[in-house]
Amino acid sequence: MDADRGAGTVTSTDVTDVLVVGAGPTGLVLACDLARRGIAVRIVDRSPAPPRTSRAKGPNPRSLEILDDLGVAEAVLAAGSAPLPMLKYRDRAPVAQADPWAGSAPSPDAAYDRAWLVAQWRLEEILRARLAGYGIRVELGREVVGLTQAPDAPAEAGADAGAGAEDGPEADAEASRVVVTFAEDRRGEGAALRARYVVGCDGAHSSVRKLLGIGFEGTTREDQVMVCGDVELAEDALDRGLWHQWFDEDGAVMLCPIPGTRTGWWFQAGPERDGRGRPLAPTAGGFRRLLAHHTGLPGQALTRAELLSTYRVNVRMADRFRAGRVFLAGDAAHVHAIAGGLGMNTGIQDAFNLGWKLGEVLAGRAEPELLDTYEEERLPVAARTLDLTSERLRATLEAIRRPGGGLDSAITADTTGLGVGYRWSSLAAGRTHLDASTHPDASTHPDAHTHPATVTYPDAHTHPGATHPAGVPLTADEGPQPGDRAPDAPCTEAATGAGTRLHRVFAGPRTTVLGFGPGSAAVLDEVAATYGGTGVRACRVYAADEDRGENRAGEQSKEQSREQGEEQSADRREGLTGAESGPPGCAVIDAEGHAAAAYGTGASARAQASAGGAASGARTGTIVVVRPDHHVGLRVPAEDARSVREYLRRLHGTGHSAARPPEQSSERSPDRFPDMVDAVRKG
């Protein structure tokens, strides 16, 4: 990688743990997640001012769960609106109305049932404010023009060779960093920065990806073109309670009101074309002509147009998401057809997958190999999403040929993001439903695009109505499998009686160990004693009729729980979660049985107790380890303490006894369960 191209004069060299390149939603979510973990993070963007982009119309339900974990969901909901019913026209006359969300509602296992409309620039404002709360601000006008990383330790295989390093311990430490060079500023001076890791979140034209020499194969459909912009219409020109869609044989116009504005609308349309059929660049005058032609409104009703752009359908994916200590996320790694609104959302979910892994490695608790699981998990998801969005685009283009067809054809249960999981991952301990035929590298999709790694993706999700790859529905006894999204469930804090949810218990930069049934108490005690405040929390989930007895060592006293509950409520009002806020109570009551139903523990516990009598019932229990990104890592009977111990060692080291200095050595302790991957594959 070229560290000198356009570098100018290097005047300073700073050091940081992680440099995030690109301050869109993906980069901002990653920076927020790292900052709350106490990681030294910097975020740069080449734009001289925060961009006001509006193509992405808002987060889907899974992204809302992530934003809730980061403490900003309430602000996002307040800044936007629920998605609107769609009114569809043909030849200027309304012909049909559809509300794709009419049949959906929040459920015990998913508090968010639909996407949320919010301008992308407003979402970015909220995330920048959250980041500023940690004392970190986006460094604008900083363009990356060079990346250099030296050959690294075996655990970092794949790093590209760059500038050499001097001998000695300090030189070894420097060799394990990436040197990032920025373009000259207005004074003709450049600057360099050393980072232990770099993440390119800098969009489809990513400089980071290009400097790494990573391919970005796929297609751009020049015949599938749309012009876009933010416009203002005269008051009362259209009903702002509807998303208006005109689909005619000679083109289309779509107008969706922008939440938080009085007269603002998102404008999307088929472009004007010249005499040879070539699309014309968008202009305010062109927008007025399209408006008058398709809607019958006078062109003068469009009083202002800004952020004009041309969108072409792009379906591309990077060959790999990592080169040594440099990662790609969001549009830098994959771009999708616009149908289904999954581009920004897939990037947000990339960031949430990578953030906790970088945090654990940089803190010295996990081995660098944990970072390999980022590409292992997210590349197949991106490939599957490319297929999904392309298929939804085809369905939508087919639908709008007929009167009454519209954008509702792009919306399915798959576009919520709630069903995305990683059952094939080496972090999915004790996988039970996959074999070679369903591993994501096993085969190519029969309808593959030209992106490099379209994969067979397991369709066994935790979303209601989803099935296993073999088509067998999830049962109440089974619950989520390792790799699946961990369901939410309403419950109450055991000490205070305050209402809460399991996702609130999970919130913050920690792994959560849930214990169901009386047999789980000993494991939870061990977890609490071993890890305490080092990134793992133990939480006992009591059935409504279960005897809670005295608090065990792994649970808080009533007074402690009440105090921490009050502190956490104050923290959430201030938008604080994670390392700076106290953990929620370590015991909750599943008053209505929703947690037991979601995790498949209630019926199995009753069956074991019935079969073995009181003695068996005393031993029953289930342990579920939930990763910091809300995915199940391990699900075992409570007596299998060894599996719990080994899994947590891989993610978080040996707890209070961990001695490896942060991120400085990849030497393994013999007590660190050195090859979890092989152990998982052996079952």
Buried (B, 14 or more C-beta within 10 A) or exposed (E): BBBEEBBBEBEEEEEBBBBBBBBBBBBBBBBBBBBBBBBBBBBBBBBEEBBBBBBBBBBBBBBBBBBBBBBBBBBBBEBBBEBBBBBBBBEEEEBBEBBBBEEBEEBBBBBBBBBBBBBBBBBBBBBBEBBEBBEBEBBBBBBBBBBBBBBBBEBBEEBBEBEEBEEEEEEBBBBBBBBBBBBBBEEEEBBBBBBBBBBBBBBBEBBBBBBBEBEBBBEEEEEBBBBBBBBBBEEEBBEBEBBBBBBBEEBBBBBBBBBBEEBBBBBBBBBBEEEEEEBEEBBBEBBBEBBBBBBEBEBEBBBEBEBBEEBEBBBBBBBBBBBBBBBBBBBBBBBBBBBBBBBBBBBBBBBBBBBBBBBBBBBBBBBBBBBBBBBBBBBBBBBBBBBBBBBBBBBBBEBBEEBBBBBBBBBBEBBBBBBBBBBBBBBBBBBEBBEEEBBBEEBEBEEBBEBBBBBBBBBBBBBEEBEBBEEEEBEBEBBBBBBBBBBBBBBBBBBBEBEBBBBBBBBBBBBBBBBBBBBBBBBBBBBBEBBEEBBBBBBBBBBEEBEBEEBBEBBBEBEBBBBBBEBBEEBBEEBBBBBBBBBBBBBBBBBBBBBBBBBBBBBBBBEBBEEEEEEBBEBBBBBBBBBBBBBBBBBBBBBBBEBBBBBBBBBBBBBEEBEBEEBEBBEBBEEBBBEBBEBBEEE
